[in-house]
């Protein structure tokens, strides 16, 4: 090694870059950009083919069900994962001869995708006679961002979505918000990706998180066994209620979505029913004040038009029926379905 005369024992060598012309610089920049794009494309493909994001699969399958409909229906049911796993249209068909589908998805969307799915249906068919919207006890209060949901979930960007009042693409920043999330899943879907990596390191990448048995009517029975921590969930909710941290008012975005839904009910002249999802019976014992507040807001909405109704009945089940605080097992779906049937179609 030849000692540099300008270096002392404590000096560090100084790196000197050679001359870089514009062509070389452009090549470096493009190679970096191309690498980032290729990685994101690979991540998108891997995530889209994965079975680890329960919400993604449910939302995708419900939109596929809607797009695959060939004939108009007597009714449609919308809502979150609670009725998704509790309402069986086949029972309604067998007992009342009415044709319908369960298009309930997940609570992440609040009432927003109720509006999107309903509007998409109305663009393809005549209005059903009845539309049912069922939600769990904590969904009306949730604050959601429609454009972020469109960017994260595999929802078709049709006119019923892009021209919807809650997801209008008339402003360039709205388009950017959606597509940056779809184009860069490495950043915006990092939780799913991290979970998949963890499963891979555990040697469980081929183990299904959930069996997606969504039938042709959109009903998703929950048959899996698992560790049920309903009482733990109940204790957490009770603590929030006691400390007055549990919200009891509809969020602004949900009220906006509901306002548009009620407008559609008037424009297309169908009966609109708001109903409750399933809950653990023990929850209702600690929820009376919150439930009363939510009931009042539902009732105020129902008073706005004669064809809008709110069924305040709480559909409660014992501990052995529960898979979580607001989800029941498949063996109890008939009970929930028949209860709704009696309240909606036996009392027109």
C-alpha positions in Angstrom: 0.0 0.0 0.0 1.4 3.4 -1.0 1.0 6.0 1.7 -0.5 9.3 0.5 1.7 12.1 1.7 -1.3 14.2 2.4 -2.7 11.8 4.9 -1.9 11.7 8.5 -2.3 8.7 10.8 -5.7 10.0 11.8 -7.0 11.2 8.4 -9.7 9.4 6.5 -9.5 9.0 2.7 -11.6 11.3 0.7 -13.7 9.8 -2.0 -13.5 11.7 -5.3 -16.2 10.9 -7.9 -15.3 10.8 -11.5 -17.1 12.9 -14.1 -20.7 11.8 -14.7 -22.3 12.9 -18.0 -26.0 13.5 -18.3 -26.6 10.2 -20.2 -25.0 8.2 -17.3 -27.0 10.1 -14.7 -30.2 9.6 -16.6 -29.5 5.8 -16.8 -28.9 5.7 -13.1 -32.2 7.5 -12.3 -34.2 5.3 -14.7 -32.7 2.1 -13.3 -33.7 3.2 -9.8 -37.2 4.1 -10.9 -37.5 0.9 -12.9 -36.4 -1.2 -9.9 -38.9 0.5 -7.6 -41.7 -0.1 -10.2 -40.8 -3.7 -10.7 -40.7 -4.4 -6.9 -44.1 -2.8 -6.5 -45.5 -4.8 -9.4 -44.2 -8.0 -7.9 -45.6 -7.0 -4.5 -49.0 -6.2 -6.0 -49.2 -9.6 -7.8 -48.2 -11.5 -4.7 -50.6 -9.6 -2.4 -53.5 -9.9 -4.9 -53.0 -13.7 -5.1 -52.7 -14.1 -1.3 -55.4 -15.3 1.0 -54.2 -13.6 4.1 -56.2 -10.4 3.9 -59.7 -11.4 4.9 -61.2 -8.0 4.1 -59.6 -7.9 0.6 -61.1 -11.2 -0.3 -64.5 -10.5 1.0 -64.8 -7.1 -0.7 -63.5 -8.5 -4.0 -65.9 -11.5 -4.0 -68.9 -9.3 -3.2 -68.1 -7.0 -6.1 -67.7 -10.0 -8.4 -71.0 -11.3 -7.2 -72.7 -8.0 -8.0 -71.1 -7.8 -11.4 -72.1 -11.4 -12.2 -75.8 -10.9 -11.5 -78.0 -11.7 -14.6 -81.4 -10.8 -13.3 -83.0 -8.2 -11.0 -83.7 -9.2 -7.4 -86.5 -8.8 -4.9 -84.1 -7.5 -2.3 -80.4 -6.9 -1.5 -78.7 -6.9 1.9 -75.8 -4.5 2.5 -73.6 -4.0 5.6 -70.5 -5.2 7.3 -69.0 -8.6 8.3 -71.5 -9.2 11.0 -74.5 -9.8 8.6 -72.1 -11.1 6.0 -71.7 -14.2 8.3 -75.2 -14.2 9.7 -77.7 -13.6 6.9 -78.4 -16.5 4.5 -80.5 -15.6 1.4 -81.1 -19.2 0.6 -83.4 -19.5 3.7 -85.4 -16.5 2.5 -85.8 -18.1 -0.9 -86.9 -21.4 0.6 -89.4 -19.9 3.0 -90.7 -16.8 1.2 -89.8 -17.4 -2.4 -87.9 -14.1 -2.6 -84.6 -13.8 -4.5 -81.8 -11.7 -3.1 -78.1 -11.5 -2.3 -76.0 -10.8 0.7 -73.6 -8.0 -0.4 -72.4 -7.2 3.1 -68.6 -6.6 3.2 -66.6 -5.4 6.2 -66.9 -2.6 8.8 -63.9 -0.7 7.5 -66.1 1.0 5.0 -68.9 2.1 7.3 -71.9 3.0 5.1 -69.7 4.1 2.2 -69.6 0.9 0.2 -73.3 0.3 1.0 -73.9 3.4 -1.2 -71.4 2.3 -3.9 -72.8 -1.2 -4.2 -76.4 0.0 -4.2 -75.7 2.6 -6.9 -73.8 0.1 -9.0 -76.8 -2.3 -8.7 -79.3 0.4 -9.7 -77.2 1.3 -12.8 -77.7 -2.3 -14.0 -81.2 -3.3 -12.9 -84.6 -2.0 -11.9 -84.7 -1.2 -8.2 -85.4 -4.1 -5.8 -88.5 -3.7 -3.7 -86.5 -3.9 -0.5 -83.0 -2.8 0.5 -81.7 -3.9 3.9 -78.6 -2.3 5.5 -77.3 -4.1 8.6 -74.4 -2.9 10.7 -72.7 -3.9 13.9 -72.9 -1.7 17.0 -69.6 0.2 16.4 -69.8 0.8 12.7 -72.0 4.0 12.4 -69.4 5.9 14.5 -66.4 5.0 12.3 -64.6 7.7 10.3 -63.5 6.5 6.9 -61.7 8.0 3.9 -63.5 6.9 0.7 -60.5 7.7 -1.6 -58.1 5.7 0.5 -60.4 2.8 0.5 -60.7 2.9 -3.3 -56.9 2.9 -3.5 -56.4 0.1 -1.0 -59.2 -2.4 -1.9 -59.8 -4.0 -5.3 -63.0 -2.1 -6.1 -63.9 -1.6 -9.8 -63.5 2.0 -10.8 -66.7 2.2 -12.8 -68.8 5.3 -13.2 -71.0 4.3 -10.3 -67.9 4.7 -8.1 -65.8 7.5 -9.8 -68.9 9.7 -10.3 -70.3 9.0 -6.9 -70.6 12.0 -4.6 -68.3 10.4 -2.0 -65.6 9.5 -4.6 -65.8 12.1 -7.3 -62.7 12.1 -9.6 -63.3 15.6 -10.9 -60.3 16.8 -9.0 -56.8 15.6 -9.9 -55.7 15.2 -6.3 -58.5 12.6 -5.9 -57.2 10.6 -8.8 -53.7 10.8 -7.4 -54.8 9.7 -4.0 -56.4 6.5 -5.4 -53.8 5.5 -7.9 -50.7 6.1 -5.7 -52.1 3.6 -3.3 -52.8 1.1 -6.1 -49.5 1.6 -7.8 -47.3 1.5 -4.7 -48.5 -1.4 -2.6 -45.0 -1.8 -1.1 -45.8 1.3 1.0 -49.6 1.3 1.3 -50.1 -2.4 1.9 -47.1 -2.9 4.1 -49.0 -4.5 7.0 -50.3 -7.3 4.8 -46.8 -7.8 3.3 -45.2 -7.9 6.7 -47.7 -10.5 7.8 -47.0 -12.6 4.8 -43.3 -12.4 5.4 -43.9 -13.5 9.0 -45.9 -16.5 7.8 -43.2 -17.4 5.4 -40.5 -17.3 8.1 -42.7 -19.5 10.2 -43.2 -21.9 7.3 -46.9 -21.3 7.3 -47.3 -19.3 4.1 -49.5 -22.1 2.7 -51.8 -22.1 5.7 -55.1 -20.3 5.1 -55.9 -17.6 7.6 -59.6 -18.3 6.9 -61.6 -20.5 4.7 -63.5 -18.2 2.3 -66.7 -20.2 1.9 -68.8 -17.5 0.3 -71.7 -19.1 -1.4 -73.5 -18.1 -4.6 -75.9 -15.9 -2.6 -73.0 -14.0 -0.9 -73.5 -15.7 2.5 -70.2 -16.4 4.3 -70.7 -19.0 7.0 -68.1 -19.0 9.7 -67.2 -22.6 10.4 -63.7 -22.3 11.6 -62.6 -23.2 15.1 -60.5 -20.7 17.0 -59.7 -19.1 20.3 -62.7 -17.0 21.3 -61.9 -14.0 23.5 -65.4 -12.5 23.6 -65.2 -11.8 27.3 -61.9 -10.0 26.8 -63.5 -7.9 24.0 -66.4 -7.1 26.3 -64.2 -6.0 29.1 -62.3 -3.6 26.8 -65.5 -2.1 25.4 -66.9 -1.7 29.0 -63.8 0.1 30.0 -64.2 2.5 27.1 -67.8 3.1 28.0 -67.1 3.8 31.6 -64.3 6.2 30.7 -66.6 7.9 28.2 -64.3 7.1 25.3 -66.7 4.9 23.3 -68.3 7.1 20.6 -72.1 7.2 20.4 -72.6 9.5 17.4 -72.7 8.8 13.7 -69.5 10.0 11.9 -69.8 12.7 9.4 -68.9 10.6 6.4 -71.4 7.9 7.4 -74.2 10.6 7.6 -73.2 11.8 4.2 -73.4 8.2 2.8 -76.7 7.6 4.5 -78.1 10.9 3.0 -77.3 9.8 -0.5 -78.7 6.3 0.2 -82.0 7.8 1.4 -82.1 10.0 -1.7 -81.8 6.8 -3.9 -84.7 5.3 -1.9 -86.9 8.2 -2.8 -85.7 8.4 -6.4 -86.2 4.7 -7.1 -89.1 4.1 -4.7 -87.8 1.1 -2.7 -88.3 0.3 1.0 -85.1 0.9 2.9 -84.5 -0.9 6.2 -81.8 -0.1 8.7 -81.2 -3.0 11.1 -78.7 -4.2 13.6 -76.1 -6.9 13.2 -75.5 -9.7 15.7 -74.1 -9.1 19.2 -73.1 -11.1 22.2 -75.9 -10.8 24.8 -73.5 -9.6 27.4 -72.6 -6.6 25.4 -76.2 -5.3 25.4 -76.0 -5.3 29.2 -73.2 -2.7 29.2 -74.3 -0.8 26.1 -77.8 0.7 26.9 -76.7 4.4 26.8 -74.7 4.0 23.7 -77.4 1.9 22.1 -80.1 4.5 23.0 -78.0 7.3 21.4 -77.5 5.3 18.2 -81.2 4.2 18.1 -82.3 7.9 18.3 -80.1 8.8 15.3 -81.4 5.9 13.3 -85.0 6.8 14.2 -84.4 10.4 13.1 -83.2 9.2 9.7 -86.2 6.9 9.4 -88.6 9.8 10.1 -87.4 11.7 7.1 -89.3 9.6 4.6 -92.2 7.1 4.7 -90.4 4.3 2.9 -87.4 4.4 5.3 -87.5 2.2 8.4 -85.4 1.4 11.4 -85.7 -1.9 13.2 -84.2 -1.2 16.6 -84.3 -4.9 17.8 -80.9 -6.0 19.0 -80.1 -9.5 17.7 -78.3 -11.0 20.7 -76.8 -14.5 21.1 -75.2 -16.5 23.9 -71.5 -16.9 24.4 -71.5 -20.4 22.7 -72.9 -18.8 19.5 -70.2 -16.2 19.2 -67.0 -16.2 17.2 -66.3 -12.6 18.3 -68.2 -9.9 20.1 -70.4 -9.3 17.0 -70.0 -12.4 14.8 -71.9 -15.7 15.2 -71.1 -19.2 14.0 -72.7 -20.8 11.0 -75.1 -22.9 13.1 -76.9 -19.7 14.3 -77.3 -18.0 11.0 -80.7 -19.4 10.4 -82.0 -17.8 13.7 -80.7 -14.4 12.6 -82.1 -14.7 9.1 -85.5 -15.8 10.2 -85.7 -13.0 12.8 -85.0 -10.4 10.1 -87.6 -12.2 7.8 -90.3 -11.9 10.4 -89.6 -8.2 11.1 -89.2 -7.1 7.5 -91.6 -9.2 5.4 -94.2 -10.1 7.9 -94.9 -6.5 8.8 -94.8 -4.5 5.5 
